[in-house]
Amino acid sequence: MGGGTGTEYEKMTPDAACIIAAISGRGKTNCHHHRPERRENGGERQNGSLCYVQKMRRIYLDHNATTPVRTEVLDAMLPYFSGEYGNASSIHTFGQRARGAVETAREQVAELLNASPQEIVFTSGGTESDNHAIFGVVRASSTEQRQVHVITSAIEHEAVLNSCQELQKQGVQVTYLRVSSDGLIDLEELRRAVRPETVLISVMHANNEIGTVQPLKQIGEIATEHKIYLHTDAVQSVGKIPVDVQGSQVHLLALSGHKIYGPKGVGALYIESGTRVAQLLFGGHHQRGFRPGTENVAAIVGLGKAAELARLSLGEDAARIGALRNRLEQQLVSRVPDCHANGAGAARTPNTSNITFAGIEAEALVIALDLKGLACSTGAACSSGAVQPSHVLTAIGLRESEARASARFSLGRGTTSADIDAALAIIPAAVGQLRELSPTYHSSSPAALRQTSK
């Protein structure tokens, strides 16, 4: 969202405010803690326990982490917090109005995926949907006499990877497919990995860190040929690129509301009719007994509205955002020495760019950019704070030092051309400042060595 203010101030503790002012280059001009104030009688006094730091233009380039709720979505949700408060399982008028809203949302989500409404199950989000698909298929297929096998990729979201690791603890065999330098699985390796006991292939549609889009249709054909269920984590592709569960022969698909300008805490799992999936939760008979628990009507309505809006604006949004992403990426690679875009040789979601800036720590870059008003990330928000470098970036062949030097910029509907102009001024300067502080960059970088030899 861009947009800035010239006169607003935010409260901070004195130390935090002064440090931020110093690091961000704003100095004491905007920090009043160390500048005495004039008293009305002509004297001076130190400004109390708070500092006031002038707010700056904020640019949000972290839409893969979450998106803002669209105004139309919020407007659709609001009645169901108070006036339309019925339980969707009740048979009286209050309940039936809520039931009607839930079923409308189910139709809206189904239409976005080219599915049937009865194939949509509402959940709490992408993680629950992935867990239910993976554990549900394995439990429905397992017997004491039959050992089962699952195939996934090395670059899945942790909701899938950690589920598969838990399955391994329970005795399930799991194969992790390698990926190319652009993050694509090898379809022939997938074929070779199939065994008689394979019951599930779980491959994400679009990667959350580098944006690579897997060839889902061809994967679906392999799964169908071998009569194996195909699950895909489509949290990062739904709403950004076309998703057709029938055309891609997908049996299970996970999505999340807050990635498509809907509310947090709600998602959906598509389950193709006839797919054998065991229950994950037990309770009442909500959603045909498959996912018990009183429906969160307001959130479900919000997800439905967000899905409808995404379907209507998909092509236009993808073209505009993709052009902005390409300009940002191309200009950064052109302006900043020793940097490259990851996954750029493959089809990607139009909003995502992951760039390695040699000689820096990406976490330091994220902090430096935030101090300049630009929000981005080092990768998945769910992995923030992890000690190890990104498993996605090491899987595509980056060294640990390169993975730690990589930042993700993910654009959205609110990103403007002016935001990209500002980012192109802020990012190269921040990278340059961090490289000046780097103890290794000037002794190892080809560009830096060429500059030194001049």
Summary of the structure (lengths in Angstrom):
residues: 454
radius of gyration: 24.8
end to end distance: 41.9
largest distance: 90.5
contacts: 1531
relative contact order: 0.14
helix: 43%
strand: 17%
